Amino acid sequence: MYKEQLNLTSPEPPVQLRQEASWVQFHLGINRHGLYPRSSPVVSKLLQDMRRFPTISAVVKPSGVHLKLVLRFSDFGKAMFKPMRQQRDEETPEDFFYFIDFQRHNAEIAAFHLDRILDFRRVPPTVGRLVNVTKEILEVTRNEILQSVFFVSPANNVCFFAKCPYMCKTEYAVCGSPHLLEGSLSAFLPSLNLAPRLSVPSPWIRSYSLAGREEWEVNPLYCDAVKQAYPHNSSNRLLNIIDMAIFDFLIGNMDRHHYEMFTRFGEDGFLVHLDNARGFGRHSHDEVSILAPLFQCCRIKRKTLLHLQLLAQADYRLSDVMRESLLEDQLSPVLTEPHLLALDRRLQTILRTVQDCIEAHGEQSVVADGPVGQWAPDSSRANATS
């Protein structure tokens, strides 16, 4: 396959898959606690390899009007490429619904760094890269559909767009300058036949219609029903959903309709935080409804709470830690300063919400040291107050 992709005609035997390849080691390191261990040298190596390894193939990933490509590298690793669609200082217009918002490549990069800082380790390793769309996509793809959607714009930039069943036209194209295009690269997880995953609708899924509303949006006691039903009544599942809601609130992501879990790790397995490109759209607005799992259920892991409290201290301020972490990326600055400062503001909102729950229920009922056990007996009254 490698020889075919690079049109190699040498009689030498083809390149063999290396067990020490960083993406192989990343896959082997996934465990029930996260996608990678803390301070993993494998992740650092994987980020470096995705940033520099040559591409040998490119395929369009069908995704409505949003253009995504699957790129394969010379070490046989794969990554999802999301190209730049917006400048970093462009905010999502106020009148946009969350389900028609742009997908932002820098949001994918920043979400990985934030997830790692929060010690969740549930976002696949993601890195920014400048891609030559001619040499690294057009000239390596064998996909005729992808080849057919390349064109040169009036400004002499090389552009391409995705053919899809909806409204993909040249107006939705992405363009190099003239050949170079920045984007995010997210490492692929193991294939489903090797590591099966379960995709589950979120109990706090939003309506994807222009006027619809879900039950959780109108019923402040909604969590009482959720936490009494399987699988939220005995496992860590609901606590993990609350972790995910905290993460989504910090990045401003309203588009979390499903979550995925590795079936191998059972009911208490972690939730994979995939597809974060609709985060970091508006730094000037905090969408508190994203926190509904937290303020309706009034439950949080002690580990998560302690980490958030640490990041609220002056010496470990979240915005400062994020700013320093993002300097590692080739596309730095990844976030504008207003987005970084919004993280501190949203963190304070989370901590106030937890404190309100503690005042209503007591710390023992709110802060969980392990799997869900006894829930607060009078949660309905506190939920209504929240």
LUMLO-765436 format. One record per residue (C-alpha): x negated, y negated, z. Coordinates in Angstrom, 3 decimals. Each point is the difference from the previous one (the first is absolute). Example, Ala and Ser with C-alpha at 12.3 -4.5 7.8 and 13.67 -1.06 7.14 Angstrom:
BEGIN
{{-12.300,4.500,7.800}},
{{-1.370,-3.440,-0.660}},
***
This chain:
BEGIN
{{0.000,0.000,0.000}},
{{-2.789,-2.413,0.905}},
{{-1.787,0.638,-3.313}},
{{3.208,-0.521,-1.946}},
{{0.832,-3.263,1.700}},
{{-3.449,-1.461,-0.676}},
{{-0.276,1.581,-3.476}},
{{-3.135,1.819,1.061}},
{{-1.367,2.479,-2.525}},
{{-3.037,1.176,1.910}},
{{-0.400,3.800,0.197}},
{{-0.788,-0.406,3.693}},
{{2.604,1.515,2.362}},
{{2.723,-2.436,1.092}},
{{-0.286,-1.945,3.230}},
{{1.283,2.036,2.927}},
{{2.267,-1.216,2.748}},
{{-2.108,-0.890,3.031}},
{{1.314,1.062,3.399}},
{{-1.846,-2.944,1.534}},
{{1.918,-2.498,-2.152}},
{{1.430,-2.694,2.249}},
{{3.613,0.557,-1.103}},
{{-0.288,3.739,0.731}},
{{-1.379,-0.729,3.456}},
{{2.777,-2.547,0.561}},
{{2.605,2.632,-0.819}},
{{-1.649,2.557,2.268}},
{{-0.093,-2.494,2.884}},
{{3.762,-0.595,0.172}},
{{1.356,1.257,3.334}},
{{3.130,-0.287,2.116}},
{{-1.177,-3.328,1.463}},
{{-0.608,-1.925,-3.217}},
{{-1.395,-0.047,-3.501}},
{{-3.568,-0.388,1.253}},
{{-1.921,-0.089,3.293}},
{{-1.028,-3.275,1.632}},
{{-3.215,-1.540,-1.387}},
{{-0.004,2.561,-2.784}},
{{-3.143,-0.182,-2.187}},
{{1.964,1.947,-2.615}},
{{2.501,-2.854,-0.400}},
{{-2.808,-2.545,-0.388}},
{{-1.566,2.173,-2.681}},
{{3.357,0.510,-1.736}},
{{0.630,-3.749,-0.130}},
{{-3.451,-0.526,-1.457}},
{{0.504,2.724,-2.622}},
{{3.406,-1.334,-1.117}},
{{-1.592,-3.407,-0.403}},
{{-2.862,1.131,-2.254}},
{{0.635,3.393,-1.661}},
{{0.779,-0.011,-3.749}},
{{3.535,0.874,-1.071}},
{{0.538,2.964,-2.322}},
{{3.788,-0.182,-0.492}},
{{2.985,-2.269,0.541}},
{{3.711,0.830,0.053}},
{{3.012,-2.250,0.620}},
{{1.957,0.788,3.144}},
{{3.724,-0.643,-0.737}},
{{1.253,-2.652,2.418}},
{{2.788,-2.216,-1.296}},
{{-1.355,-3.387,-1.036}},
{{-3.119,0.378,2.142}},
{{-3.138,1.148,-1.758}},
{{-2.053,2.663,1.760}},
{{-2.706,2.237,-1.438}},
{{-1.550,3.240,1.167}},
{{-3.747,-0.255,-0.553}},
{{-2.312,2.997,0.168}},
{{-3.679,-0.487,0.763}},
{{-3.149,1.777,-1.070}},
{{-0.039,2.019,3.260}},
{{3.571,1.241,-0.815}},
{{1.538,-2.145,2.741}},
{{3.248,-1.850,-0.730}},
{{1.338,-3.373,1.105}},
{{3.121,-2.070,-0.562}},
{{-0.854,-3.291,-1.704}},
{{2.325,-2.961,0.591}},
{{-1.040,-3.065,-2.007}},
{{0.179,-3.615,1.110}},
{{3.396,-1.567,-0.794}},
{{-0.071,-3.076,2.235}},
{{-2.544,-2.472,1.304}},
{{-0.678,0.341,3.715}},
{{1.557,-3.354,0.889}},
{{3.309,0.767,-1.758}},
{{2.790,0.809,2.445}},
{{3.034,2.110,-0.840}},
{{2.846,-2.374,-0.939}},
{{2.628,-0.349,2.726}},
{{2.810,1.155,-2.305}},
{{-1.726,3.283,-0.951}},
{{1.458,3.227,1.350}},
{{-2.626,2.310,1.484}},
{{0.659,2.643,-2.653}},
{{-0.846,-2.315,-2.917}},
{{-3.074,-1.539,1.607}},
{{-3.382,0.296,-1.710}},
{{-2.447,2.654,1.058}},
{{-3.250,-1.562,1.172}},
{{-3.337,1.739,-0.358}},
{{-1.529,-1.983,2.858}},
{{2.837,1.139,2.298}},
{{-1.036,3.631,-0.567}},
{{-3.591,-0.850,0.934}},
{{0.938,-2.050,3.060}},
{{2.483,2.644,1.191}},
{{-2.760,2.629,0.075}},
{{-2.225,-2.256,2.104}},
{{2.821,-0.901,2.400}},
{{1.040,3.640,0.388}},
{{-3.589,0.909,0.859}},
{{-0.278,-2.887,2.494}},
{{3.210,1.147,1.711}},
{{-1.562,3.483,0.233}},
{{2.942,1.574,-1.820}},
{{-2.169,1.358,-2.861}},
{{3.095,0.774,-2.072}},
{{-0.692,-2.078,-3.150}},
{{-2.147,1.715,-2.655}},
{{-3.417,-1.663,-0.457}},
{{0.426,-2.981,-2.314}},
{{-2.551,-2.302,-1.589}},
{{-0.040,-2.902,-2.434}},
{{-1.769,0.266,-3.338}},
{{-0.560,-2.044,-3.141}},
{{0.910,2.305,-2.894}},
{{-0.956,-0.516,-3.637}},
{{3.358,0.840,-1.550}},
{{-1.556,0.671,-3.402}},
{{-2.889,2.250,0.980}},
{{1.446,1.577,3.162}},
{{3.626,0.482,-1.065}},
{{0.632,-0.337,-3.740}},
{{-3.147,1.785,-1.183}},
{{0.301,2.903,2.454}},
{{3.717,0.732,-0.197}},
{{1.321,2.759,-2.227}},
{{3.549,-1.063,0.714}},
{{1.520,-1.300,-3.225}},
{{2.731,-1.917,1.815}},
{{-2.576,-1.917,2.027}},
{{-2.117,-0.647,-3.091}},
{{3.036,-1.439,-1.791}},
{{0.749,-2.707,2.574}},
{{-3.368,-1.777,-0.155}},
{{-0.148,-3.309,-1.831}},
{{-2.018,-3.229,-0.135}},
{{1.812,-3.051,1.330}},
{{-0.007,-3.459,-1.642}},
{{-2.692,-0.922,2.529}},
{{-2.169,2.894,-1.317}},
{{0.403,2.005,3.192}},
{{0.469,3.778,-0.163}},
{{3.404,0.899,1.443}},
{{2.212,3.033,0.438}},
{{3.396,0.864,1.441}},
{{1.881,3.116,1.026}},
{{2.674,1.641,-2.106}},
{{2.856,0.784,2.352}},
{{3.764,0.552,-0.119}},
{{0.930,-3.466,1.230}},
{{-1.296,-3.399,-1.042}},
{{-3.695,0.401,-0.783}},
{{-1.037,-2.512,-2.663}},
{{-3.125,-1.958,-0.845}},
{{1.178,-2.612,2.511}},
{{-0.746,2.540,2.725}},
{{-3.499,0.753,-1.258}},
{{-3.177,-0.361,2.002}},
{{-3.015,-1.581,-1.638}},
{{-3.733,0.067,0.496}},
{{-2.158,-3.079,-0.128}},
{{-0.718,0.823,-2.780}},
{{-0.730,3.641,0.895}},
{{-0.457,-0.021,3.793}},
{{3.051,0.533,2.182}},
{{0.035,0.285,3.766}},
{{2.147,2.565,1.747}},
{{0.271,2.399,2.909}},
{{-1.045,3.651,-0.036}},
{{1.677,2.329,2.501}},
{{-1.418,3.485,0.443}},
{{2.333,2.840,-0.913}},
{{1.130,2.411,2.689}},
{{-0.411,3.761,-0.579}},
{{2.386,1.430,-2.595}},
{{3.380,1.166,1.266}},
{{-0.725,3.644,-0.776}},
{{-3.053,-0.137,2.301}},
{{1.431,-2.250,2.715}},
{{3.831,-0.148,-0.224}},
{{1.638,-3.181,1.234}},
{{3.537,-0.714,1.064}},
{{1.661,-3.206,-1.224}},
{{2.682,-1.181,2.418}},
{{2.364,-2.992,-0.293}},
{{-0.626,-2.485,2.780}},
{{2.857,-0.289,2.538}},
{{-0.451,-3.765,-0.441}},
{{0.161,0.075,-3.788}},
{{1.222,-3.231,-1.579}},
{{2.741,-0.383,-2.556}},
{{-1.352,-0.308,-3.540}},
{{3.035,-1.892,-1.283}},
{{0.536,-3.753,-0.154}},
{{2.680,-0.085,2.695}},
{{-0.124,3.309,1.889}},
{{-0.892,0.419,3.670}},
{{-0.979,3.125,1.898}},
{{1.421,1.063,3.369}},
{{-3.132,-0.945,1.936}},
{{0.360,-3.581,-1.261}},
{{3.460,-0.431,1.554}},
{{-0.073,2.386,2.961}},
{{-2.404,-1.008,2.816}},
{{0.610,3.403,1.647}},
{{-1.124,1.889,-3.097}},
{{-3.052,1.544,1.679}},
{{2.169,1.792,2.565}},
{{1.226,2.297,-2.759}},
{{-3.413,0.339,-1.670}},
{{-1.842,1.084,3.127}},
{{2.566,2.664,0.881}},
{{-0.283,1.779,-3.344}},
{{-2.679,2.346,-1.314}},
{{-2.899,-0.624,-0.543}},
{{-0.095,-3.226,2.006}},
{{1.249,1.457,3.278}},
{{-3.055,2.001,1.021}},
{{-3.044,-0.632,-2.186}},
{{-2.318,-2.936,-0.619}},
{{1.861,-0.799,-3.209}},
{{1.884,-3.033,1.305}},
{{-3.092,-1.374,1.728}},
{{-1.861,0.329,-3.300}},
{{2.818,-1.808,-1.805}},
{{-0.311,-2.817,2.539}},
{{-3.768,-0.112,-0.640}},
{{0.777,-0.328,-3.710}},
{{2.522,-2.786,0.653}},
{{-2.630,-1.923,1.993}},
{{-2.477,0.429,-2.853}},
{{2.595,-1.106,-2.588}},
{{1.002,-3.041,2.058}},
{{-3.615,-1.131,0.204}},
{{-0.423,0.185,-3.783}},
{{3.556,-1.192,-0.754}},
{{0.993,3.131,-1.931}},
{{3.790,0.496,-0.311}},
{{-0.261,2.745,-2.631}},
{{-0.449,3.114,2.189}},
{{2.851,2.208,-1.139}},
{{-1.724,3.381,0.510}},
{{-2.909,1.400,1.951}},
{{-2.165,3.036,-0.674}},
{{-1.454,2.629,2.328}},
{{-2.320,2.963,-0.500}},
{{2.099,3.081,0.692}},
{{-3.051,1.841,1.348}},
{{-0.015,-2.134,3.166}},
{{3.620,0.634,0.948}},
{{2.505,-2.355,1.600}},
{{-2.619,-2.034,1.871}},
{{-2.122,-0.707,-3.064}},
{{-0.849,-3.597,-0.857}},
{{1.887,-2.007,-2.633}},
{{-2.051,-0.976,-3.049}},
{{0.221,-3.764,-0.632}},
{{0.146,0.045,-3.817}},
{{0.849,-2.782,-2.466}},
{{-0.722,-3.238,1.846}},
{{-0.193,-2.285,-3.034}},
{{3.106,-1.970,0.984}},
{{-1.650,-1.161,3.192}},
{{-1.616,-3.413,0.561}},
{{2.530,-1.758,-2.221}},
{{1.015,-2.884,2.292}},
{{-2.263,-1.269,2.754}},
{{2.492,-2.731,0.909}},
{{2.816,2.417,0.921}},
{{0.192,2.811,2.556}},
{{2.684,2.572,-0.857}},
{{0.978,1.104,3.505}},
{{2.488,2.576,-1.299}},
{{-2.979,2.208,-0.916}},
{{-0.484,0.488,3.749}},
{{3.497,1.498,0.432}},
{{-1.336,3.469,1.004}},
{{-1.947,-1.668,2.816}},
{{2.606,-2.377,1.407}},
{{2.934,2.366,-0.502}},
{{-1.745,3.054,1.528}},
{{-2.224,-1.805,2.534}},
{{-2.750,2.606,-0.165}},
{{-3.693,-0.216,-0.895}},
{{-3.098,2.167,0.393}},
{{-2.302,-1.115,2.789}},
{{-2.975,0.391,-2.340}},
{{1.620,-2.338,-2.535}},
{{0.919,-2.562,2.654}},
{{-3.495,-0.072,1.505}},
{{-1.510,-0.495,-3.438}},
{{2.357,-2.872,-0.778}},
{{-0.729,-1.633,3.350}},
{{-3.730,0.215,-0.689}},
{{0.431,-1.661,-3.401}},
{{1.900,-2.846,1.653}},
{{-3.017,-0.935,2.144}},
{{-2.210,-2.892,-1.077}},
{{-3.130,2.149,-0.329}},
{{1.738,2.548,-2.259}},
{{2.568,-2.187,-1.770}},
{{1.688,1.960,-2.785}},
{{-0.534,-2.682,-2.638}},
{{-3.730,-0.147,0.815}},
{{-0.416,3.778,-0.121}},
{{1.899,0.164,-3.317}},
{{-2.005,-2.853,-1.496}},
{{-3.261,1.742,0.875}},
{{1.201,3.391,-1.240}},
{{1.185,-1.377,-3.348}},
{{-3.419,-1.540,-0.659}},
{{-1.137,3.546,-0.858}},
{{2.166,0.037,-3.118}},
{{-1.318,-0.968,-3.417}},
{{3.039,-2.227,-0.622}},
{{-0.428,-2.043,3.196}},
{{1.746,-2.207,0.990}},
{{2.830,2.545,-0.146}},
{{2.495,-2.078,2.038}},
{{0.431,-3.745,0.294}},
{{-0.442,-1.621,3.392}},
{{3.779,-0.549,0.552}},
{{0.590,3.763,-0.403}},
{{-2.724,0.768,2.547}},
{{1.453,-2.459,2.525}},
{{3.485,1.449,-0.562}},
{{-1.309,3.307,1.386}},
{{-0.703,-1.642,3.368}},
{{3.453,-1.578,0.077}},
{{1.746,3.267,-0.845}},
{{-2.053,1.878,2.570}},
{{1.323,-2.328,2.698}},
{{3.553,0.705,-1.180}},
{{-0.593,3.744,0.372}},
{{-1.398,-0.392,3.511}},
{{2.932,-2.217,1.056}},
{{2.429,2.599,-1.352}},
{{-1.703,2.734,2.036}},
{{0.050,-2.209,3.088}},
{{3.747,-0.611,-0.430}},
{{0.518,3.766,-0.164}},
{{-2.089,0.560,3.130}},
{{1.989,-2.629,1.898}},
{{3.239,1.692,-1.048}},
{{-1.012,3.652,0.545}},
{{-3.194,0.115,2.004}},
{{-3.447,0.899,-1.304}},
{{0.380,3.726,0.671}},
{{2.971,0.259,-2.358}},
{{-1.505,-2.180,-2.737}},
{{-3.693,0.916,-0.172}},
{{-0.498,3.607,-1.071}},
{{-3.090,2.007,0.911}},
{{1.064,3.016,-2.071}},
{{2.875,1.324,-2.094}},
{{3.478,-1.367,0.534}},
{{1.442,1.207,3.251}},
{{2.689,-1.799,1.938}},
{{1.292,-3.143,-1.660}},
{{1.180,-3.027,1.934}},
{{3.440,0.916,1.410}},
{{1.517,-3.454,-0.540}},
{{-1.592,-0.729,-3.368}},
{{3.296,-1.122,-1.521}},
{{0.183,-3.072,2.236}},
{{-3.603,-0.987,-0.728}},
{{0.399,0.596,-3.712}},
{{3.002,-2.319,-0.086}},
{{-2.018,-2.620,1.881}},
{{-2.888,0.373,-2.468}},
***
